[in-house]
Amino acid sequence: MASFEKRINEDGSTGYRVKVRLRGHEPVSATFKRLTDAKTWAAQTETELKANRYFGAAKRHTVAEVITRYEADALPLLKSARDVKQRLGIWRDRVGHMLLSDLSAAVIKKHKDELKATPKQRGGARQAAPATTPAGAASPMRPVTVKAPGGERSGADVNRAMAALSSALSFAVKELDWLEENPMKRVRKFPESRGRVRYLSEAELPALLKTCRATTNQDLLLAVLLALSTGARQAEVMQLRWKQIDLKAKTALLIDTKNSERRMLPIVGEALELLKARAQAREQARERGSEHGNVRKLEDDRLFPAGPRAKNKNAVADLRAPWEAALKVAQITDFHWHDLRHTCASYMAMSGVSQVEMAKLLGHKTLAMTLRYTHLSPQRTIEVADGLAKRLGI
């Protein structure tokens, strides 16, 4: 509903102040010289408010305010909260002072291109730098990290930064009603490569397993076998607990996954035998403790605990040194732990496993990620072609 107030200006002329109030929206007001103009504006504003098209809040709030609200309300729910917050800091420094109404697709594109041309940064000292309010007035000094230049920034890196800002702006649209539309929707992302897919060859695989079996580190072989046979991520393997494992069903239930969905992993072959042996040794240790009157609750039921000397009680075993040593002995180069996941997926693809089955085992929400592994080894390509030729009778 609109209310009108007649006012006498300093020069003696008559003016009209109109205020529009509608349930669920903040009051909006404006001043006009003529009553007819005031009534026209009031009618249009009421129509836009009812259609949910009027967002005057965009002219009263800054990008920095949106980022602050997003970090407080939505960020704690994300697994990648630390990385997202770091990327949001880039935009806070660049466009945080701007009103939401001024943050157009053209502005974002300009800063996107500048960010791409800016080298990555790494640690450095901190110094105070001035910040400004929306009105342009000076605000208290705000500490800004000054970092030394690093390597070249990739398109994928900029895209991740854009995604962080886009999430905050979507929050402003859906949760805060400060924006009518997310301007990031009209900004094109940089093209990205299909990503690294490095997997163990038919000669490298037995060489790595032989080296892991010969090592004195009892955790390395089991972790490698679980990664190879399940395609699980390193964190998913290393953070496994006994309560997640069902040796009779030959499965492990992943609860806290990257995409927040539960996933069942099969435990088979040598990995299953090693786990059975560990479970038996664990039970025997418990019985020995009972015989000596030293019964205590086993609070730490992790498969790969860091050990009694670890400073963090939740830390897991550090396999970096034995892993790198095993690769060196096996003479395998340019290979990372995550490539074990790629190896599992690649061998599944070459064994004829369907993309749907691969996506379910690997925990991919879409088949787009699984498509990265649909390559075939040269020998497998020849076998497929031979089979096709026979089927066609040629």
C-alpha positions in Angstrom: 0.0 0.0 0.0 1.3 3.5 -0.9 1.1 6.6 1.4 1.6 10.1 0.1 3.0 13.1 2.1 2.7 16.6 0.8 5.9 18.6 1.6 7.0 22.3 1.2 10.5 22.6 -0.1 12.9 25.3 1.0 12.3 27.4 -2.2 8.5 27.4 -1.4 7.6 24.8 -4.0 5.4 21.9 -3.3 6.6 18.3 -3.4 5.3 14.8 -2.6 7.0 12.0 -0.8 5.6 8.6 -1.4 6.3 5.4 0.5 5.3 1.9 -0.6 4.8 -0.8 2.0 4.1 -4.4 1.0 4.2 -7.4 3.3 7.3 -9.4 2.9 9.3 -6.5 1.4 11.2 -3.6 2.9 9.5 -0.2 2.6 10.5 1.8 -0.5 10.2 5.6 -0.8 10.8 8.4 -3.3 10.1 12.1 -3.7 8.4 13.9 -6.7 7.4 17.4 -7.7 4.0 16.4 -9.0 1.4 14.2 -7.4 0.6 12.4 -10.6 4.2 11.3 -11.0 4.2 10.1 -7.4 1.1 8.0 -8.0 2.4 6.6 -11.3 5.7 5.5 -9.6 3.8 4.0 -6.6 1.5 1.9 -8.9 4.5 0.6 -10.9 6.5 -0.1 -7.8 3.6 -2.1 -6.2 3.2 -4.1 -9.4 6.9 -4.9 -9.4 7.0 -5.8 -5.8 4.1 -8.2 -6.2 5.8 -9.8 -9.2 9.0 -10.0 -7.1 10.9 -8.0 -9.6 11.8 -5.0 -7.4 15.1 -5.4 -5.5 16.0 -2.1 -4.1 18.3 -3.9 -1.7 20.9 -4.2 -4.5 21.4 -0.4 -4.2 22.0 -0.6 -0.5 24.3 -3.6 -0.1 27.8 -4.3 -1.3 29.5 -7.4 -2.7 31.5 -7.6 0.5 28.4 -7.8 2.6 27.1 -10.7 0.5 30.4 -12.5 0.9 30.4 -12.0 4.6 26.8 -13.3 5.0 27.6 -16.2 2.7 30.7 -17.1 4.7 28.7 -17.0 7.9 25.6 -18.9 6.8 26.4 -21.2 3.9 30.2 -21.7 3.9 30.4 -23.9 7.1 28.2 -26.5 5.3 30.8 -27.0 2.5 33.5 -29.6 2.6 35.7 -27.3 0.6 35.0 -24.3 2.8 38.7 -23.4 3.2 39.4 -23.2 -0.5 36.1 -21.4 -1.3 36.8 -18.8 1.4 40.3 -18.2 -0.1 38.8 -17.6 -3.5 36.1 -15.3 -2.2 38.9 -13.2 -0.7 40.1 -12.5 -4.2 36.7 -11.0 -5.1 36.4 -9.2 -1.8 39.7 -7.3 -2.5 38.7 -6.6 -6.2 35.0 -5.8 -6.1 34.0 -5.9 -2.4 33.4 -2.2 -2.2 30.9 -2.2 -5.1 27.2 -2.1 -4.7 25.4 -5.2 -6.0 23.5 -3.0 -8.5 26.8 -2.0 -10.1 28.2 -5.6 -10.3 27.3 -6.3 -14.0 28.5 -9.2 -16.2 30.8 -6.7 -17.9 32.5 -5.8 -14.6 33.0 -9.5 -13.7 34.4 -10.3 -17.1 36.9 -7.4 -16.8 38.1 -8.7 -13.4 38.0 -12.3 -14.7 40.4 -11.4 -17.5 42.7 -9.4 -15.2 42.8 -12.3 -12.7 43.8 -14.7 -15.5 46.7 -12.4 -16.3 47.8 -12.2 -12.7 50.3 -14.8 -11.5 49.4 -17.0 -8.6 50.5 -15.8 -5.2 52.2 -17.5 -2.3 52.9 -16.6 1.3 54.2 -13.2 2.4 54.0 -10.5 5.0 50.9 -8.7 6.1 50.4 -4.9 5.9 47.5 -2.5 6.6 45.6 -1.2 3.6 42.6 1.2 3.5 39.1 0.0 2.6 36.2 2.1 1.5 32.5 2.1 2.3 29.8 2.2 -0.5 29.6 5.9 -0.1 33.3 6.3 -0.7 34.2 7.3 2.8 37.4 6.0 4.4 36.9 3.0 6.8 39.3 1.6 9.4 42.5 0.1 8.1 42.0 -3.5 7.0 44.9 -6.0 6.9 45.7 -7.3 3.5 48.1 -10.1 2.7 50.9 -9.2 0.4 52.2 -12.3 -1.4 55.1 -13.1 -3.7 54.2 -13.9 -7.2 54.0 -17.6 -8.1 53.3 -19.6 -11.2 50.9 -18.9 -14.1 47.2 -18.9 -13.3 45.3 -21.4 -15.3 41.8 -21.0 -16.8 40.6 -23.7 -14.5 41.9 -21.8 -11.5 40.0 -18.7 -12.5 36.9 -20.8 -13.1 37.0 -22.1 -9.6 37.3 -18.5 -8.3 34.3 -17.5 -10.5 32.3 -20.5 -9.1 32.9 -19.3 -5.6 31.6 -15.8 -6.3 28.7 -17.3 -8.3 27.7 -19.3 -5.2 27.7 -16.2 -3.0 25.7 -14.2 -5.6 23.1 -17.1 -5.9 22.9 -16.9 -2.1 22.1 -13.2 -2.4 19.3 -14.0 -4.9 17.7 -17.0 -3.2 18.3 -16.5 0.5 18.7 -12.7 1.0 16.5 -11.3 -1.8 19.2 -8.7 -2.5 19.5 -9.5 -6.2 17.1 -10.3 -8.9 19.5 -12.3 -11.0 23.0 -13.7 -10.7 25.1 -11.7 -13.2 27.7 -14.5 -13.3 25.2 -16.5 -15.5 26.1 -14.2 -18.4 29.9 -14.5 -18.0 31.6 -17.2 -20.0 34.1 -19.4 -18.3 37.6 -20.2 -19.6 37.9 -23.5 -21.5 39.5 -26.3 -19.5 41.4 -29.4 -20.5 39.9 -32.8 -19.9 42.2 -33.2 -17.0 45.1 -35.5 -16.2 44.5 -39.3 -16.7 47.7 -41.2 -15.8 47.3 -44.9 -15.1 49.7 -47.8 -14.5 50.6 -49.7 -17.6 50.5 -53.5 -17.7 54.3 -53.5 -16.9 54.1 -50.9 -14.1 51.3 -52.4 -12.1 53.0 -55.7 -11.1 56.3 -53.8 -10.5 54.5 -51.4 -8.0 52.7 -54.2 -6.2 55.9 -56.3 -5.9 57.7 -53.3 -4.3 54.8 -52.6 -1.9 54.7 -56.3 -0.8 58.4 -56.1 -0.1 58.3 -52.9 2.0 58.4 -53.0 5.8 55.5 -50.5 6.0 52.4 -52.6 6.7 50.0 -49.8 5.8 51.3 -49.1 2.4 50.3 -52.3 0.6 46.8 -52.4 2.1 46.2 -48.7 1.2 47.4 -49.3 -2.3 45.3 -52.4 -2.8 42.2 -50.7 -1.5 42.7 -47.7 -3.8 43.3 -49.9 -6.8 40.4 -52.3 -6.2 37.8 -49.7 -5.2 38.8 -46.5 -6.9 38.4 -44.7 -3.6 40.1 -41.4 -3.1 43.1 -41.2 -0.8 41.2 -39.5 2.0 38.4 -42.0 1.7 40.8 -44.9 2.1 43.0 -43.4 4.9 40.1 -42.3 7.0 38.4 -45.7 7.0 37.3 -47.1 10.4 36.6 -50.7 11.4 32.9 -49.9 12.1 32.5 -49.0 8.3 33.8 -52.5 7.3 31.8 -55.6 7.0 34.2 -58.5 6.3 31.3 -61.0 5.9 29.6 -58.9 3.3 33.0 -57.9 1.8 32.1 -54.2 1.8 33.1 -50.9 3.3 30.5 -48.1 3.7 31.8 -44.6 3.0 29.7 -42.0 4.8 31.5 -38.7 4.6 32.3 -38.6 0.8 33.3 -35.7 -1.4 29.8 -35.3 -2.9 28.2 -36.0 0.5 26.5 -39.2 -0.7 27.0 -42.6 0.9 28.9 -45.2 -1.2 29.5 -48.9 -0.8 33.0 -50.1 -1.7 33.7 -53.8 -2.5 36.6 -55.4 -0.6 38.0 -58.3 -2.5 41.1 -60.3 -3.2 44.3 -59.6 -1.4 42.9 -56.5 0.3 40.2 -58.7 1.9 42.8 -61.2 3.2 44.9 -58.5 4.7 41.9 -56.9 6.4 40.9 -60.3 7.8 44.4 -60.8 9.2 44.4 -57.4 10.8 41.0 -58.0 12.3 42.2 -61.3 13.8 45.4 -59.6 15.2 43.2 -56.8 16.7 41.0 -59.3 18.4 43.9 -61.3 19.8 45.4 -58.1 21.2 42.1 -57.3 22.9 42.0 -60.8 24.5 45.6 -60.5 25.7 44.6 -57.2 27.4 41.6 -58.9 29.0 43.8 -61.7 30.4 46.0 -59.1 32.2 43.2 -57.1 33.5 43.9 -54.2 31.2 40.5 -54.0 29.5 39.9 -50.6 28.0 37.5 -49.2 25.3 39.1 -49.1 21.9 38.2 -45.5 21.0 40.5 -45.3 18.1 39.1 -47.8 15.5 40.9 -46.3 12.5 42.4 -48.6 9.9 45.4 -46.4 9.5 46.1 -44.5 12.8 49.1 -42.2 12.8 50.6 -43.7 16.0 51.1 -42.6 19.6 53.6 -39.9 18.7 51.3 -38.0 16.5 50.5 -34.5 17.7 47.0 -34.5 16.3 45.0 -37.4 17.8 42.9 -37.5 14.6 45.8 -37.7 12.3 46.2 -40.7 10.0 49.3 -42.6 8.9 51.7 -40.6 6.7 52.5 -42.7 3.7 54.3 -40.1 1.6 57.9 -41.3 2.3 57.2 -45.0 1.8 55.0 -44.3 -1.3 57.7 -42.2 -3.0 60.3 -44.8 -2.1 58.2 -47.6 -3.6 57.7 -45.6 -6.9 61.5 -45.0 -7.1 62.3 -48.7 -6.6 59.6 -49.7 -9.2 61.1 -47.1 -11.6 57.7 -45.4 -12.1 57.8 -41.7 -12.9 55.2 -39.0 -13.1 52.7 -40.9 -11.0 50.6 -39.5 -8.1 48.6 -41.3 -5.4 45.3 -40.1 -7.1 46.4 -41.9 -10.2 45.6 -45.1 -8.5 42.0 -44.0 -8.8 42.6 -43.4 -12.5 44.2 -46.8 -12.8 41.1 -48.5 -11.3 38.8 -46.6 -13.6 40.9 -47.2 -16.7 41.2 -50.9 -16.1 37.4 -51.1 -15.5 36.8 -49.3 -18.8 39.2 -51.6 -20.7 37.5 -54.6 -19.1 34.1 -53.6 -20.6 32.5 -52.3 -17.4 29.6 -50.0 -18.2 29.8 -46.3 -17.5 26.9 -46.4 -15.1 28.6 -49.1 -13.1 31.9 -47.2 -13.1 30.1 -44.0 -12.0 28.4 -45.8 -9.1 31.7 -47.4 -7.9 33.7 -44.2 -8.2 31.1 -42.0 -6.7 30.6 -39.7 -9.7 27.3 -37.8 -9.8 27.3 -37.4 -13.5 28.7 -39.6 -16.4 30.7 -36.6 -17.6 33.5 -37.4 -15.2 33.4 -41.1 -16.0 33.8 -40.4 -19.7 37.4 -39.4 -19.0 38.3 -43.0 -18.5 36.7 -44.5 -21.6 40.1 -44.8 -23.3 41.4 -48.2 -24.3 44.9 -49.6 -24.4 46.4 -50.3 -27.9 46.1 -54.1 -27.4 42.5 -53.8 -26.2 41.7 -51.6 -29.2 42.9 -54.3 -31.5 40.9 -56.9 -29.7 37.7 -54.8 -30.0 38.4 -54.2 -33.7 39.0 -58.0 -34.3 35.7 -58.8 -32.5 33.8 -56.3 -34.6 35.4 -57.6 -37.9 34.3 -61.2 -37.0 30.8 -60.0 -36.1 30.5 -58.2 -39.5 32.0 -61.2 -41.3 34.8 -59.1 -42.9 
